[in-house]
């Protein structure tokens, strides 16, 4: 009985998380080409997920520890309660008690920190799910859900940078509208009831960068052109911006 010939298979080199973290900023195309053909690396989404939660909690504490920024954050809630008072839906005394309760620094820190962790968790796993559905049904890719967790997880490192830059700018300009984008144009005239203002405020340079990187990742794992992936990514982003602005999340 003859032995079957042994075919040598060269293992695909998998870069470390640190190398991938550097490449997401400098060479996302090269990085996602590797991600597309290599086994799923849990560190590619677990580490960004943990870092995102830490930064979100620190962001919340730093924001609410600043009296001016805290007051600006609370202003929309104050306006809503005053509108309810004017409509007779609640008394001024009830509004004052609610404002005092919500405005408690300890209460805001706890609810803000918990809310930040929840938002990060829903974002990471929810957006990855949406991306997976798009690449599966629209781009006809066989990439699994965990692969899209890698794609979005690595891109969220840009989101972490965005949060850090935003926090610094907010403290420098003493305004919650001071973000790296078009919101700077509305910093002193932002109208929370103006749909156009909300859309303009969503035009964040670093968010746009992250969206483009996600598009590159979608393209690479689906073996489609980069233009196609970026087109789907920005289409999804535009739908979110318009929906969020209309509902009041923007």
Secondary structure as GFF3:
##gff-version 3
##sequence-region A 1 250
A	DSSP	alpha_helix	17	26	.	.	.	ID=ss1
A	DSSP	alpha_helix	28	37	.	.	.	ID=ss2
A	DSSP	alpha_helix	43	64	.	.	.	ID=ss3
A	DSSP	alpha_helix	67	86	.	.	.	ID=ss4
A	DSSP	alpha_helix	92	102	.	.	.	ID=ss5
A	DSSP	alpha_helix	105	133	.	.	.	ID=ss6
A	DSSP	pi_helix	134	138	.	.	.	ID=ss7
A	DSSP	alpha_helix	145	173	.	.	.	ID=ss8
A	DSSP	three_ten_helix	182	186	.	.	.	ID=ss9
A	DSSP	alpha_helix	195	201	.	.	.	ID=ss10
A	DSSP	alpha_helix	205	222	.	.	.	ID=ss11
A	DSSP	alpha_helix	226	247	.	.	.	ID=ss12
###
